[in-house]
């Protein structure tokens, strides 16, 4: 059995969830792996990010967001409202603030000591619901999904722009 690993970087924009169609990168990783039959696992190592499988949508909002992602975000907001106020959720608590304040790079997480920069409980919960990975079939050297099946990465954290990693692992023969 062979194993091929690749990591891609994505930059979230903050303010709203950042959705990325990563299907081309997944297809390219499978091609580079030279694996004909096996599996491809796509993983987010971040606790506010998810990987999911959905139909490609040809319709976009005026902001460039795909309709299904807007609908997904709207549904998730009904279940898990955006974290906008202290005390809205238990997280983050006082001990978490203290821990972050002790980090060498605390100012990147708490600019000017602003604790509201950590109001991202909703992002953690949404990512927990969707999950951090997806597994796909590699069939005859290609991503084994239907014509309209696409792979997406989302960062639900709205607190700031960040560079995110996504790992692609292809295993098989």
Secondary structure, 3 states (H helix, E strand, C coil): CEEEEEEEEEECCCCCCEEEECHHHHHHHHHHHCCCEEEEEEECCCCCEEEEEEECCCCECCCCCEHHHHHHHHHHHHHCCCCCCCCCCCCCCHHHHHHHHCCCCHHHHCHHHCHHHHCCHHHHHHHHHHCCEEEEEEECCEECCCCCEEEEEEECCCCCCCEEEEEEEEEEC
